């Protein structure tokens, strides 16, 4: 007779894991006794989420690549996780690169789930071929 201890995730095949069905995936053996309370249950849920590499911030955080344009026709490319706050920073003059060319408005933006992909795309838009794509197709003058 094998003795099992701790949580053993069951094989669910291709059923996607969401926050709503994490609790239902806990086996009945892993559920806490009445004296242990909700803390043990919460620890098991967090352990399951960690095993499946689900984190709250990764699910909800968006990263944006944006193109700003001023009244002179100049463009600025950047990335942020909060577009409104970043535009406010640009227009207040707290960003050194855009301080002297105010006011700015958002010409174009694109959202990414992954911060590294957003940074890579920003770097591409600032490169030679990315600049030509930007001026011809994304935000023409």
Backbone torsions as a table, in degrees:
resi	resn	phi	psi	omega
1	UNK	NA	124.7	-178.5
2	UNK	-87.6	138.0	177.9
3	UNK	-103.0	124.0	178.8
4	UNK	-107.2	140.5	178.0
5	UNK	-130.3	144.8	177.3
6	UNK	82.2	-164.1	-174.5
7	UNK	-93.8	130.9	175.9
8	UNK	-118.9	107.3	179.7
9	UNK	-67.5	140.5	-179.4
10	UNK	-86.2	154.6	179.7
11	UNK	-80.9	113.4	-176.2
12	UNK	-107.3	3.5	178.8
13	UNK	70.8	-122.5	-175.0
14	UNK	-101.8	18.0	178.7
15	UNK	-72.7	123.2	-179.6
16	UNK	-70.3	147.1	-179.0
17	UNK	-97.8	124.4	176.2
18	UNK	-124.9	172.3	179.1
19	UNK	-62.8	-33.1	-176.1
20	UNK	-72.1	-29.6	-178.2
21	UNK	-104.5	9.8	175.7
22	UNK	-64.1	-43.0	-178.4
23	UNK	-63.9	-39.4	-178.0
24	UNK	-70.2	-19.3	-179.7
25	UNK	-81.4	-10.8	176.9
26	UNK	-70.6	133.6	179.3
27	UNK	-73.3	159.2	-177.4
28	UNK	-67.6	-27.0	178.1
29	UNK	-69.4	-29.3	-176.2
30	UNK	-84.9	-9.3	179.9
31	UNK	-69.0	145.0	-176.1
32	UNK	-74.7	158.6	172.4
33	UNK	-75.6	165.8	-177.5
34	UNK	-62.3	-31.0	-177.5
35	UNK	-75.6	-26.3	-177.8
36	UNK	-75.3	-39.5	175.0
37	UNK	86.7	-166.5	-172.2
38	UNK	-75.1	-19.0	-177.9
39	UNK	-61.3	-45.2	-179.2
40	UNK	-63.2	-40.8	178.0
41	UNK	-62.4	-41.5	179.3
42	UNK	-65.4	-39.9	178.1
43	UNK	-62.9	-41.2	178.5
44	UNK	-64.8	-41.4	177.5
45	UNK	-62.0	-42.9	179.4
46	UNK	-66.4	-37.2	178.0
47	UNK	-64.7	-42.7	177.9
48	UNK	-63.5	-43.0	178.5
49	UNK	-63.7	-37.2	178.2
50	UNK	-67.3	-37.3	178.5
51	UNK	-66.2	-32.7	-178.6
52	UNK	-93.8	5.5	177.8
53	UNK	57.4	42.0	174.1
54	UNK	-104.5	124.0	174.2
55	UNK	-126.9	151.1	-175.8
56	UNK	-61.8	-42.9	-177.5
57	UNK	-71.5	-33.7	179.1
58	UNK	-68.4	-30.1	-179.1
59	UNK	-76.7	-31.6	-171.3
60	UNK	-110.3	-14.3	-174.6
61	UNK	-85.0	129.0	175.6
62	UNK	-113.3	143.4	176.5
63	UNK	-119.8	133.2	-173.8
64	UNK	-114.3	140.7	167.5
65	UNK	-105.1	130.8	-174.5
66	UNK	-131.9	156.5	173.4
67	UNK	-121.8	123.0	176.1
68	UNK	-101.4	151.6	175.0
69	UNK	-135.7	139.8	177.1
70	UNK	-105.6	-177.5	-176.3
71	UNK	-70.4	-17.3	177.7
72	UNK	-85.4	-6.8	-179.7
73	UNK	93.0	2.4	178.7
74	UNK	-75.0	148.0	177.8
75	UNK	-115.0	150.1	174.5
76	UNK	-134.2	134.0	179.5
77	UNK	-112.7	134.9	178.4
78	UNK	-155.0	-179.3	175.9
79	UNK	-136.7	151.1	-179.0
80	UNK	-160.8	168.8	172.5
81	UNK	-104.8	-7.9	177.8
82	UNK	-137.1	101.5	-175.0
83	UNK	-64.4	-44.8	-176.7
84	UNK	-64.5	-43.2	179.3
85	UNK	-66.1	-38.9	-179.3
86	UNK	-68.5	-40.1	176.3
87	UNK	-62.6	-39.2	177.6
88	UNK	-62.9	-41.2	176.9
89	UNK	-61.5	-42.1	179.0
90	UNK	-63.2	-43.2	-176.5
91	UNK	-77.8	-21.4	175.8
92	UNK	-80.7	-18.0	179.7
93	UNK	93.2	16.0	179.7
94	UNK	-85.9	-3.2	175.4
95	UNK	-105.1	119.6	-173.0
96	UNK	-60.3	-38.9	-175.1
97	UNK	-69.3	-26.7	-175.6
98	UNK	-114.5	7.5	-173.0
99	UNK	-62.9	-41.8	-173.1
100	UNK	-87.7	-4.2	-175.3
101	UNK	-116.8	30.9	-178.2
102	UNK	-75.3	158.7	-0.9
103	UNK	-86.8	156.2	-179.0
104	UNK	-113.7	151.2	170.9
105	UNK	-135.9	153.6	-179.3
106	UNK	-77.4	120.4	178.2
107	UNK	-89.1	-39.8	-175.0
108	UNK	-160.1	148.8	172.1
109	UNK	-150.4	160.0	-178.7
110	UNK	-143.6	136.8	-177.9
111	UNK	-100.6	145.0	178.3
112	UNK	-131.8	146.2	173.4
113	UNK	-76.8	-28.8	-173.2
114	UNK	-109.7	128.0	-178.1
115	UNK	-65.1	-38.1	-178.8
116	UNK	-65.9	-36.3	177.4
117	UNK	-68.0	-36.3	177.5
118	UNK	-64.8	-42.8	179.4
119	UNK	-66.2	-40.5	177.5
120	UNK	-62.3	-41.4	179.8
121	UNK	-69.1	-36.5	175.5
122	UNK	-61.6	-45.0	178.3
123	UNK	-62.1	-37.7	177.8
124	UNK	-64.1	-44.5	-179.8
125	UNK	-64.0	-23.9	178.0
126	UNK	-88.3	-9.9	179.9
127	UNK	-78.3	177.0	-178.8
128	UNK	-62.5	-52.1	-179.5
129	UNK	-70.7	-33.5	177.9
130	UNK	-66.7	-35.1	177.8
131	UNK	-66.1	-41.6	179.0
132	UNK	-66.8	-39.1	175.2
133	UNK	-63.1	-42.0	-179.2
134	UNK	-61.2	-47.2	-177.4
135	UNK	-74.4	-28.3	-177.4
136	UNK	-87.3	-39.8	-168.6
137	UNK	-119.0	-42.3	-172.5
138	UNK	-80.6	-54.3	-177.7
139	UNK	-138.1	73.7	-178.0
140	UNK	-67.5	154.6	-177.8
141	UNK	-81.3	NA	NA
